[in-house]
Amino acid sequence: MASTSVIDDYVTRLGRSLRGPLRVKRDLLAEARDGLVDATEALEADGLPRPDAERLAVEEFGPIAQIAPAYQEELAVGQGRRTALLLFLGVPFTALMWSMIWRIFPVDPVTEMARWPSWFRPVSRIVDYTQLAVGLLAAVALLAFGPARRRLARPWLVTRALGVLVWVEVPLVGALSILLSMSASFDGFSSYPPGVAATLLSWAFMLWQLYSATRCLIFTPRSAA
């Protein structure tokens, strides 16, 4: 097999300059390497020795400092797409899960509602509507990363916006949820297995959202800041 050491070195250095989802990054680097190999083989066919063909192919491909930003934008979009899908599927699932929990929890709703403070229902609605809005915005983001992407000059800004949105929404919903649970505690709920499982799943999902949102902010090109 012909040596591609110059190409391999170039692709390795390019990979070190990029940050993003591993699978997307691996695919981009493989595509870049394939393009360089094809260019090298074309130059060889014109009579250049392999080492010279590799060096010329790399030169024509462009300096890493010039091409890396475009690759980084693709990685940012890939992370944004993952985060949007997580929100689009996860937020409605969480809301549905809690709706089912309250339907099967053995408690008299009339008696419990009488114990709630007057602000409980408005705050509860804020939580519900906030989660609904996040789910809808995630759907819009998926469209932006899909069919509408060609119309966006800087789609990675959507990724950054998702990161900021999650870091605003999750702490807000988390704080309000704690407030609601403290003010309307249900007898026996703390030892009710479905309720405990739902609580753990909800907090795990919140942490997952924050992790994904952080990656959105980290992987966004510096030019977006």
Long-range contacts (C-beta under 8 A, 24 or more apart in sequence): 2-50, 3-50, 4-33, 4-36, 4-37, 4-40, 4-54, 5-54, 6-51, 6-54, 6-55, 6-58, 7-33, 7-36, 7-37, 7-40, 7-54, 7-57, 7-58, 8-33, 10-36, 10-58, 10-61, 10-64, 11-36, 13-64, 14-64, 14-67, 14-68, 14-71, 17-64, 17-68, 18-68, 18-71, 18-72, 18-75, 19-72, 19-75, 19-218, 19-219, 20-72, 20-74, 20-75, 20-76, 20-78, 20-79, 20-219, 21-75, 21-78, 21-79, 21-82, 21-215, 21-219, 24-74, 24-75, 24-78, 24-79, 25-75, 28-71, 28-74, 28-75, 32-61, 32-71, 35-61, 36-61, 69-221, 69-223, 72-219, 72-221, 73-154, 73-155, 73-156, 73-221, 75-219, 76-156, 76-159, 76-160, 76-216, 76-219, 76-220, 76-221, 76-224, 77-145, 77-149, 77-155, 77-156, 77-158, 77-159, 79-159, 79-212, 79-215, 79-216, 79-219, 80-141, 80-145, 80-155, 80-156, 80-158, 80-159, 80-162, 80-216, 81-141, 81-142, 81-145, 82-212, 83-138, 83-141, 83-159, 83-162, 83-163, 83-166, 83-209, 83-212, 83-213, 83-215, 83-216, 84-138, 84-139, 84-141, 84-142, 84-145, 84-162, 85-138, 85-142, 86-138, 86-208, 86-209, 86-212, 87-134, 87-135, 87-137, 87-138, 87-141, 87-162, 87-166, 87-209, 88-135, 88-138, 88-139, 88-142, 90-205, 90-208, 90-209, 91-131, 91-132, 91-134, 91-135, 91-138, 92-135, 94-131, 94-201, 94-202, 94-205, 95-128, 95-131, 95-132, 97-198, 97-201, 97-202, 98-198, 98-202, 101-194, 101-195, 101-198, 104-194, 105-186, 105-189, 105-192, 105-194, 105-195, 106-188, 107-186, 107-187, 107-188, 107-189, 112-184, 112-186, 115-184, 116-183, 116-184, 117-183, 117-184, 120-180, 120-183, 120-184, 123-176, 123-179, 123-180, 124-180, 126-176, 127-173, 127-176, 127-177, 127-180, 130-169, 130-172, 130-173, 131-169, 131-173, 134-165, 134-166, 134-169, 137-165, 138-162, 154-224, 156-220, 156-221, 156-224, 157-220, 157-224, 159-216, 159-219, 159-220, 160-216, 160-217, 160-220, 160-224, 162-213, 162-216, 163-213, 163-214, 163-215, 163-216, 163-217, 163-220, 164-213, 164-217, 165-213, 166-209, 166-210, 166-212, 166-213, 166-216, 167-210, 167-213, 167-214, 167-217, 170-206, 170-209, 170-210, 170-213, 173-206, 174-203, 174-206, 177-202
